[in-house]
Amino acid sequence: MTSTRQTTLPTEDIRTQITFRPPALTDGAAMWRVARDSARLDLNSPYAYTLWARDFADTTVVAEVDGEVVGFVTGYRRPTEPETVMVWQVAVDDNFRGHGIARRMLDELVARTGTTTVETTITDDNQASQALFTSFSDHHGADHEVTPLFTSVHFPADAPAEPELLHRISGISAQPVY
Ligand SMILES: CC(C)(COP(=O)(O)OP(=O)(O)OC[C@H]1O[C@@H](n2cnc3c(N)ncnc32)[C@H](O)[C@@H]1OP(=O)(O)O)[C@@H](O)C(=O)NCCC(=O)NCCS
């Protein structure tokens, strides 16, 4: 488990062979690898992903092709607003991007949890993530509101981070229209 998954599968085979499921405890290591290889996400410890797979499996989705995890969405129900699922991280291996895998993981999350509201935070420069959540919102006929959430004052001065905008997608219909 050291390098990004390669594939020679044609698009149609990826679409038909992919499966979506909650993570098992043993998937934490693969989720960590996908996050690391994304070269984009804040990388947490392998322990954190394994703990997540144990305690937040109901609101987490892994995408699997040919027995290998190639993407994941981590989420949790907000303690003060449990009907809302907060998406913490989403990533798909580089070689599997552009096949609708991230969007289908979000579809699976909604179908499984029955939530009608999803939140996430995105930095202003992450166009792929913005496009993903805009597409997801559009296909579910939802409202999509963007407001500031975390700014430089919320992060340590000696470990600064980009401001994070809150994307709140509400009124999500269970069945997406494509
Ligand atoms: C963001 C990411 C998860 C998207 O995964 P993906 O499986 O390629 O996305 P999908 O194929 O499901 O695309 C969903 C929509 O987003 C659009 N999109 C995806 N990547 C895009 C890009 N780089 N530029 C513009 N639009 C993009 C797609 O065109 C699609 O829109 P459509 O339904 O209107 O056609 C992937 O690029 C990734 O892992 N990035 C690194 C990690 C990251 O930045 N995560 C988000 C922050 S937590």
PDBQT file of the ligand as one rigid body, heavy atoms in Angstrom, charges set to zero:
ROOT
HETATM    1  C1  LIG A 201     -12.464  16.617  -5.858  1.00  0.00    +0.000 C 
HETATM    2  C2  LIG A 201     -12.375  15.139  -6.291  1.00  0.00    +0.000 C 
HETATM    3  C3  LIG A 201     -12.763  14.284  -5.093  1.00  0.00    +0.000 C 
HETATM    4  C4  LIG A 201     -13.366  14.901  -7.452  1.00  0.00    +0.000 C 
HETATM    5  O1  LIG A 201     -13.374  13.486  -7.729  1.00  0.00    +0.000 OA
HETATM    6  P1  LIG A 201     -13.931  12.898  -9.126  1.00  0.00    +0.000 P 
HETATM    7  O2  LIG A 201     -14.334  11.488  -8.876  1.00  0.00    +0.000 OA
HETATM    8  O3  LIG A 201     -12.957  13.165 -10.206  1.00  0.00    +0.000 OA
HETATM    9  O4  LIG A 201     -15.234  13.818  -9.365  1.00  0.00    +0.000 OA
HETATM   10  P2  LIG A 201     -16.473  13.422 -10.290  1.00  0.00    +0.000 P 
HETATM   11  O5  LIG A 201     -15.981  12.685 -11.487  1.00  0.00    +0.000 OA
HETATM   12  O6  LIG A 201     -17.505  12.757  -9.463  1.00  0.00    +0.000 OA
HETATM   13  O7  LIG A 201     -16.988  14.856 -10.759  1.00  0.00    +0.000 OA
HETATM   14  C5  LIG A 201     -18.107  15.492 -10.181  1.00  0.00    +0.000 C 
HETATM   15  C6  LIG A 201     -18.320  16.827 -10.877  1.00  0.00    +0.000 C 
HETATM   16  O8  LIG A 201     -17.209  17.697 -10.593  1.00  0.00    +0.000 OA
HETATM   17  C7  LIG A 201     -16.608  18.110 -11.816  1.00  0.00    +0.000 C 
HETATM   18  N1  LIG A 201     -15.137  18.113 -11.622  1.00  0.00    +0.000 N 
HETATM   19  C8  LIG A 201     -14.397  17.142 -11.023  1.00  0.00    +0.000 A 
HETATM   20  N2  LIG A 201     -13.091  17.489 -11.062  1.00  0.00    +0.000 NA
HETATM   21  C9  LIG A 201     -13.025  18.695 -11.667  1.00  0.00    +0.000 A 
HETATM   22  C10 LIG A 201     -11.953  19.569 -11.998  1.00  0.00    +0.000 A 
HETATM   23  N3  LIG A 201     -10.679  19.272 -11.703  1.00  0.00    +0.000 N 
HETATM   24  N4  LIG A 201     -12.246  20.737 -12.606  1.00  0.00    +0.000 NA
HETATM   25  C11 LIG A 201     -13.524  21.085 -12.896  1.00  0.00    +0.000 A 
HETATM   26  N5  LIG A 201     -14.611  20.281 -12.610  1.00  0.00    +0.000 NA
HETATM   27  C12 LIG A 201     -14.344  19.105 -12.019  1.00  0.00    +0.000 A 
HETATM   28  C13 LIG A 201     -16.994  17.071 -12.838  1.00  0.00    +0.000 C 
HETATM   29  O9  LIG A 201     -16.958  17.580 -14.155  1.00  0.00    +0.000 OA
HETATM   30  C14 LIG A 201     -18.384  16.716 -12.385  1.00  0.00    +0.000 C 
HETATM   31  O10 LIG A 201     -19.297  17.702 -12.831  1.00  0.00    +0.000 OA
HETATM   32  P3  LIG A 201     -20.575  17.320 -13.779  1.00  0.00    +0.000 P 
HETATM   33  O11 LIG A 201     -21.407  16.366 -12.953  1.00  0.00    +0.000 OA
HETATM   34  O12 LIG A 201     -21.240  18.634 -14.005  1.00  0.00    +0.000 OA
HETATM   35  O13 LIG A 201     -20.035  16.658 -14.992  1.00  0.00    +0.000 OA
HETATM   36  C15 LIG A 201     -10.947  14.777  -6.795  1.00  0.00    +0.000 C 
HETATM   37  O14 LIG A 201     -10.538  15.724  -7.755  1.00  0.00    +0.000 OA
HETATM   38  C16 LIG A 201      -9.913  14.729  -5.683  1.00  0.00    +0.000 C 
HETATM   39  O15 LIG A 201      -9.718  13.686  -5.034  1.00  0.00    +0.000 OA
HETATM   40  N6  LIG A 201      -9.207  15.862  -5.447  1.00  0.00    +0.000 N 
HETATM   41  C17 LIG A 201      -8.158  15.905  -4.400  1.00  0.00    +0.000 C 
HETATM   42  C18 LIG A 201      -8.746  15.942  -2.995  1.00  0.00    +0.000 C 
HETATM   43  C19 LIG A 201      -9.658  17.134  -2.793  1.00  0.00    +0.000 C 
HETATM   44  O16 LIG A 201      -9.366  18.256  -3.211  1.00  0.00    +0.000 OA
HETATM   45  N7  LIG A 201     -10.803  16.913  -2.105  1.00  0.00    +0.000 N 
HETATM   46  C20 LIG A 201     -11.785  17.962  -1.814  1.00  0.00    +0.000 C 
HETATM   47  C21 LIG A 201     -11.500  18.727  -0.591  1.00  0.00    +0.000 C 
HETATM   48  S1  LIG A 201     -11.922  17.803   0.885  1.00  0.00    +0.000 SA
ENDROOT
TORSDOF 0
